[in-house]
Amino acid sequence: MRSTASIMHLDLDAFFASVEQRDKPSLRGKPVIVGGIGPRGVVATASYEARVHGVRSAMRTAEARARCPHAAFLGGRFDAYREASRIVMERLRQESDLIEPLSLDEAFVDLAAGDDFDPGEVERIVEKIRADITELTGGLTASVGVASSKLMAKIASEVNKPDGVFVIAPGTEADVLAPMQATAIPGVGPATAERLRRVGISTVEELRRQSEDELVRLLGQASGRSLFRLARADDDRPVVASRESKSVSVEDTFEQDISDRLQLETIIERMARNVSGRLRKSGLSGRTVTLKMRHHDFQTHTRSSTLPHPTDNARTLATIARGLLAGEDISNGLRLLGVGVSGLADWVQEDLFSVDDDEQDIEDVEAAADVQEDRPTRWYPGMDVHHETHGDGWVWGSGLGRVTIRFETRWTPPGPVLTFRTDDPALSAGHTGTFQS
């Protein structure tokens, strides 16, 4: 534990949905849900306007539609999110060399590793970072927590969300944590919370009254010992700067731990399609498939399998990744899941834009490999388009050989909504790619 509040956790608010609202003026202030839009789809991010209706990430899209039928359901644009993330991470690296990205929209920053860090200036530093991010990204906001440990910084960033800051003074960690629900501790998901509730434990203070042996008996060795320590705000993990690896990967941190194996397999399939699309777009393939899993107690495991020949096939990647998950105990839930491919080769298949046979009937957003000479094989809600006469816009909806476009952009106000034939020669895809993560 540090003697200064110098570890910052930054979390971009409703990131994917906020990027869509930024770039689509007609959706600002309205419920927006981003993710897989087909029957097997899963919600990636919901705007705060949708969250009040009970929609959350990792929820099946069908359930989200039932809870919030008036929301805009968008397939998303991965390149737009990645570009916004790049801008944010570059700004954070100006503050410190020790940046630990957790996902596109979340990172730990060791402020003490920055030049001339002054503990008394933490709030000013944070406000400057947040203001710069909003300006640089064209309006995105971030919630920030600062504390003496990664655990407390993460918890602090949730206190005044969205678009808020909370700094935990050194020495007050236990007092701040005590009255909170046990679920405030990262890793205490629904299954663990229910086990604790059955023995009369709902708050962190009640959790602390239990001995380590009792928690081990209740939750198992790893979970019990970890929770005993974290309940006392005991966390000395350093911020670890990530290094760029020679791989293509996608990962997502869930708002709530997921222990449903079918739901996790659905997420894996979606991630595999995204990785496949990015490989094909770059003219690459890979031999080693890796599944990354972060458990409820923050233990991170990776499982890998190496193929005899490189592949960029989504079905192959998904099959291997599902097999890797099959050997993992997920009874207490996962808080992060990722699929990656390494051992890359500069190899391009003959038909760069082909898709797997079993994906033809899936309405989920396909990878950027679906776009051939700016003529997409599928128009999906949210994708960027250009019309030779009407200019730039995005897909409102499509079906029965027709596609409806809302003509507006981040820099232009809401315009007309017009419908065209899907094969209209004046209509082409935009340039921001698609979403799978």
Residue pairs with C-beta under 8 A, 6 or more apart in sequence:
1 148
1 149
1 170
1 173
1 233
1 234
1 235
1 236
2 112
2 148
2 149
2 170
3 148
3 170
4 112
4 119
4 148
4 170
5 119
5 122
5 146
5 147
5 148
5 167
5 168
5 169
5 170
6 110
6 111
6 112
6 117
6 119
6 122
6 146
6 148
7 108
7 109
7 110
7 111
7 112
7 146
7 147
7 148
7 149
7 150
7 153
7 239
8 108
8 109
8 111
8 126
8 129
8 144
8 145
8 146
8 153
9 106
9 107
9 108
9 109
9 144
9 145
9 146
9 150
9 153
9 154
9 156
9 157
10 88
10 92
10 106
10 107
10 109
10 129
10 142
10 143
10 144
10 157
11 105
11 106
11 142
11 143
11 144
11 157
11 161
12 18
12 84
12 85
12 88
12 105
12 106
12 133
12 140
12 141
12 142
13 48
13 140
13 141
13 142
13 143
13 161
13 162
13 163
14 45
14 46
14 47
14 48
14 51
14 162
15 45
15 81
15 84
15 85
15 104
15 105
15 140
16 34
16 44
16 45
16 76
16 81
16 105
16 435
17 32
17 33
17 34
17 45
17 46
17 47
17 50
18 47
18 139
18 140
18 141
19 77
19 80
19 81
19 84
19 140
20 27
20 32
20 34
20 72
20 74
20 76
20 77
20 382
21 27
21 28
21 29
21 30
21 32
21 47
22 28
22 137
22 138
22 139
22 140
22 410
23 80
23 394
23 409
23 410
24 382
24 394
24 406
24 408
24 410
25 408
25 410
25 412
25 413
25 414
26 406
26 408
26 414
27 72
29 49
30 47
30 49
30 71
30 72
31 46
31 47
31 49
31 50
31 53
31 55
31 68
31 70
31 71
31 72
32 46
32 47
32 49
32 50
32 71
32 72
32 74
33 43
33 45
33 46
33 47
33 50
33 55
33 61
33 64
33 68
33 71
33 72
33 73
33 74
34 43
34 44
34 45
34 46
34 74
34 75
34 76
34 382
34 435
35 41
35 42
35 43
35 44
35 45
35 57
35 61
35 75
35 76
35 435
36 42
36 43
36 44
36 61
36 75
36 270
36 364
36 365
37 61
37 73
37 74
37 75
37 363
37 364
37 365
37 380
37 381
38 61
38 362
38 363
38 364
39 61
39 62
39 363
40 266
40 269
40 362
40 364
41 60
41 61
41 62
41 270
41 363
41 364
42 58
42 59
42 60
42 61
42 263
42 266
42 267
42 270
43 55
43 56
43 57
43 58
43 59
43 60
43 61
43 64
44 57
44 76
44 252
44 435
44 437
45 57
46 55
46 56
46 57
46 64
46 68
46 71
48 162
49 71
50 64
50 68
50 71
53 67
53 68
53 71
54 67
54 68
55 64
55 67
55 68
55 71
56 255
56 256
57 252
57 254
57 255
58 254
58 255
58 256
58 258
58 263
58 267
60 263
60 266
61 73
64 71
64 73
65 71
65 73
72 381
72 382
73 381
74 381
74 382
75 364
75 365
75 380
75 381
75 382
75 383
75 434
75 435
76 365
76 382
76 434
76 435
77 382
77 383
77 384
77 432
77 433
77 434
77 435
78 274
78 368
78 433
78 434
78 435
78 436
78 437
79 368
79 431
79 432
79 433
79 434
80 432
80 433
81 104
81 105
81 435
81 437
82 104
84 104
84 137
84 140
85 104
85 105
87 133
87 136
87 137
88 105
88 107
88 133
88 136
88 137
88 140
88 142
89 99
89 101
89 107
91 129
91 132
91 133
91 136
92 99
92 107
92 109
92 129
93 99
95 109
95 111
95 114
95 125
95 129
96 109
96 110
96 111
96 112
96 113
96 114
97 113
97 114
97 241
98 109
98 110
98 113
98 239
98 240
98 241
99 107
99 108
99 109
99 110
99 239
99 241
99 242
100 107
100 108
100 109
100 239
100 240
100 241
100 242
101 107
101 242
102 108
102 253
102 336
103 251
103 252
103 253
103 336
104 437
106 253
108 150
108 153
108 154
108 239
109 239
110 238
110 239
111 117
111 122
111 125
111 146
113 239
117 125
122 146
122 167
123 165
123 167
126 144
126 146
126 165
126 167
127 165
129 142
129 144
130 141
130 142
130 144
130 165
133 140
133 141
133 142
134 140
134 141
134 142
138 410
141 162
141 163
142 163
143 157
143 158
143 160
143 161
143 162
143 163
143 164
143 165
144 156
144 157
144 164
144 165
144 166
145 152
145 153
145 154
145 155
145 156
145 157
145 158
145 159
145 165
145 166
145 167
145 168
146 153
146 156
146 165
146 166
146 167
146 168
147 153
147 155
147 156
147 167
147 168
147 170
147 173
148 168
148 170
148 173
149 173
149 233
149 235
149 236
149 237
150 235
150 237
150 239
151 185
151 186
151 230
151 233
151 235
151 237
152 168
152 173
152 176
152 177
152 233
152 235
153 168
154 186
155 176
155 177
155 180
155 184
155 185
155 186
156 166
156 167
156 168
156 176
157 166
158 184
159 166
160 166
168 176
173 233
174 232
174 233
177 184
177 185
177 204
177 231
177 233
178 203
178 204
178 205
178 208
179 203
179 204
179 205
180 203
180 204
181 202
181 203
181 204
182 188
182 193
182 196
182 201
182 202
182 203
182 204
182 206
182 207
182 231
183 189
183 193
184 204
185 204
185 227
185 230
185 231
186 298
186 335
187 223
187 226
187 227
187 230
187 257
187 295
187 296
187 297
187 298
187 335
188 196
188 227
188 296
189 256
189 257
189 258
189 259
189 296
189 332
189 333
189 335
190 256
190 257
190 259
190 333
191 257
191 259
191 296
191 331
191 332
191 333
192 219
192 223
192 227
192 257
192 296
192 332
192 333
195 218
195 219
196 202
196 207
196 218
199 218
200 206
201 207
201 210
204 231
207 215
207 227
207 231
208 231
208 232
210 218
210 228
211 228
212 224
212 225
212 228
214 224
215 223
215 224
215 225
215 227
215 228
216 224
216 225
216 228
217 224
218 224
219 227
219 332
220 332
222 295
222 297
222 299
223 296
223 297
223 332
226 297
226 298
226 299
227 297
229 235
245 342
246 342
246 344
247 286
247 290
247 340
247 341
247 342
247 344
248 275
248 278
248 279
248 282
248 284
248 286
248 340
248 341
248 344
249 275
249 290
249 292
249 338
249 339
249 340
249 341
250 271
250 274
250 275
250 278
250 338
250 339
250 340
250 436
250 437
251 271
251 292
251 336
251 337
251 338
251 339
251 340
251 437
252 267
252 271
252 336
252 337
252 338
252 437
253 294
253 335
253 336
254 334
254 335
254 336
254 337
256 333
257 296
257 332
257 333
257 334
257 335
258 264
258 267
258 330
258 333
258 334
258 335
258 337
259 330
259 331
259 332
259 333
259 334
261 325
261 330
264 325
264 330
264 334
264 337
265 322
265 325
267 337
268 291
268 318
268 321
268 322
268 325
268 337
268 339
269 318
269 322
270 364
270 436
270 437
271 321
271 337
271 338
271 339
271 436
271 437
272 314
272 315
272 317
272 318
272 321
272 339
273 314
273 318
273 359
273 364
273 366
273 367
273 436
274 367
274 435
274 436
274 437
275 314
275 317
275 339
275 340
275 341
275 436
276 312
276 313
276 314
276 317
276 356
276 367
276 369
277 314
277 366
277 367
277 368
277 369
277 370
277 434
277 436
278 367
278 368
279 285
279 286
279 312
279 341
279 344
280 312
280 349
280 352
280 353
280 367
280 368
280 369
281 367
281 368
281 369
281 433
283 346
283 347
283 348
283 352
284 312
284 344
284 345
284 346
284 347
285 310
285 311
285 312
285 341
285 344
285 345
285 347
285 349
286 310
286 311
286 312
286 341
286 342
286 343
286 344
286 345
287 306
287 307
287 308
287 309
287 310
287 311
287 342
287 343
287 345
288 304
288 305
288 306
288 307
288 341
288 342
288 343
289 304
289 305
289 306
289 307
289 317
289 320
289 321
289 324
289 339
289 340
289 341
290 302
290 303
290 304
290 324
290 338
290 339
290 340
290 341
290 342
291 302
291 303
291 304
291 321
291 324
291 325
291 337
291 338
291 339
292 300
292 301
292 302
292 336
292 337
292 338
292 339
292 340
293 300
293 301
293 302
293 303
293 325
293 328
293 330
293 334
293 336
293 337
293 338
294 300
294 301
294 334
294 335
294 336
294 337
295 301
295 330
295 332
295 333
295 334
295 335
296 332
296 333
296 334
296 335
297 332
298 335
300 336
301 328
303 324
303 325
303 327
303 328
304 324
305 320
305 323
305 324
306 343
307 316
307 320
310 343
310 344
310 345
310 347
311 317
312 349
313 356
314 355
314 356
314 359
314 367
315 356
315 358
315 359
317 339
317 341
321 339
352 369
353 369
353 370
353 371
353 372
353 377
354 369
355 366
355 369
355 370
355 377
359 366
363 380
365 380
365 383
365 434
365 435
365 436
366 377
366 378
366 380
366 434
367 434
367 436
368 433
368 434
370 376
370 377
370 378
370 434
371 429
374 428
374 429
375 428
375 429
376 383
376 429
379 385
379 395
379 398
379 403
379 422
380 395
380 398
380 434
381 395
381 396
381 397
381 398
382 394
382 395
383 394
383 395
383 429
383 430
383 434
384 392
384 393
384 394
384 429
384 430
384 431
384 432
385 392
385 393
385 394
385 395
385 403
385 405
385 427
385 428
385 429
385 430
386 392
386 393
386 427
386 428
386 429
386 430
387 393
387 405
387 407
387 420
387 424
387 426
387 427
387 428
388 426
388 427
389 426
390 405
390 407
390 415
390 416
390 418
391 407
391 412
392 407
392 409
392 412
392 430
393 405
393 406
393 407
393 408
393 409
393 415
394 405
394 406
394 408
394 430
395 403
395 404
395 405
396 404
396 405
396 406
396 417
397 403
397 404
398 404
398 422
401 421
401 422
401 423
402 419
402 420
402 421
402 422
403 419
403 420
403 421
403 422
403 424
403 427
404 417
404 418
404 419
404 420
405 417
405 418
405 419
405 420
405 427
406 414
406 415
406 416
406 417
407 415
407 416
407 417
407 418
408 414
408 415
420 426
420 427
